[in-house]
Amino acid sequence: MPVQIKIIDAQLEGPSQCTATVRGFRNGMTDEQIKACVAAFEPDVVGISMNYTFGVQDVFDIATTVKQVVPSTTRLIIGGAHATLDHRKVAEHPAVDFVVRGEGEVTFQELCCAFYNNGDIGKIAGVTYRANDSIKINPNRDPIADLDALPIPDRSFLPYESYLSKHHYFHTIQSPIGTIFTARGCPFHCIFCSTHKTWGNTWRGRSAGNILKEVEYLRNRYGVKEIAFQDDQFLGDRKRIIDFCKLVVEKKLGMTFIVPPGNSPCFMNDELLDWMAKAGFYRVCFSVDVGTEAGVRYVRKPVHLANVRSLVKAANHRGLWTYGTFVIGFPYEDKADIQATVEFAYGLKLDFVRFYIAQPYFGSELYDYYEKEGRLTGLKVNEQHSNNDAFFGTDHMSAKELFDLRNKAELNYIKHHLADFLSPMYVAVEFLPKIASPRRLRYFLGLIFRFVAIRLKFKWGFLRGF
């Protein structure tokens, strides 16, 4: 039977300004707008994404609003990262009928078929739901092994042109910019991350040809000129990225690419950087995360610190702008430990650095540790999930000391980096390749303009960091 589908981006389609609610402020559609939209469509099934822990109550509020409009026969399904991690509690909410855990493509389809054909919900893997006043948890569903088997997302169900005009990426070479996910999962088990609990312990990636197919789809249908790959682990298979770059060069697409979530240095080598530069990648974010051997052991991320500097130098030499991210404020760290990480970052000769503050994200081992130590007492689950602020100190310093130390490290980096330009070797080998063409030079001047503007805002108190 034909099925009518409607997708609502309640944030995009709402007022451009925040509106007041009983809990604070909302950025997106008002309750009345949501009610009117649901009433007009009269859905049999409603699915709501619950990806972020800080938005849990917002999702519950929306679910309650929807249930006030549609009849009791409408099934309301919650899915997403947080819903997967906290599925039992989410299923206990009176407005929620079902929770889809993990990957939802197959599970959601099977649920809908069961609704319309009176199928047995108890046989659908990956579902948590209420039945007879109790919570039923069906067995986990195996991860989708062949991601190429999934169709390319149909953007026509969304006002996609609005997405293209409202991107928030820091200074890009071309626009409009489209986003693509090419992989799921991560082979690592970093103490501060919960990705492996959401996507499974096995990394899976789409093939180079399949990625190119979606790139060309966005280019030909929507005029996209740049792609932001949003994978948790883009480089899980180095060969497929090299193969993708070769295809891009062969096709002469003239597009540019970035990976905002960052790249794990342990997967990088000179050959990969060569092909990324040739294919149109112009900025490489190194997700280093740690800066000391003690940090490597604590986080359990296979970062070879001795190799990171040579990788950054190799990227600089190829004209790639370099960005490094680090995490500070783990429970064991004192000021000396953090300063060692800062000094390591300063010594890499990156164009930009970002120091995030370790937070106990729900579902991570760090969260379990904080909970065991009683550090989360009195806090709601969505009140400690910002890596820009310091909600917790370490065993040796207060939250304010940590926050101030992070801000100082970021504010002082450019001053330190300017000293690198006193080295003729650095200028000739690592900087000049970045501005070796008119387009590269324009990009550099744009960076300077935006950096100055952001720093002035910081100084005036309008913005913390960048």
Secondary structure, 3 states (H helix, E strand, C coil): CCCCCCCCCCCCCCCCCCEEECCEEECCCCHHHHHHHHHHHCCCEEEEECCCHHHHHHHHHHHHHHHHHCCCCCEEEEECHHHHHCHHHHHCCCCCCEEECCCCHHHHHHHHHHHHHCCCHHHCCCEEEEECCEEEECCCCCCCCCHHHCCCCCHHHCCHHHHHHCCCCCCCCCCCEEEECCEECCCCCCCCCCHHHHHCCCCEECCHHHHHHHHHHHHHHHCCCEEEECCCCCCCCHHHHHHHHHHHHHHCCCCEEECCCCECHHHCCHHHHHHHHHHCECEEEEEEECCCHHHHHHHCCCCCHHHHHHHHHHHHHCCCEEEEEEEECCCCCCHHHHHHHHHHHHCCCCCEEEEEECCCCCCCHHHHHHHHCCCCCCCCCCCCCCCCCCCCCCCCCCHHHHHHHHHHHHHCHHHHHHHHHHCHHHHHHHHHHHHCCHHHHHHHHHHHHHHHHHHHHHHCCCCCCC
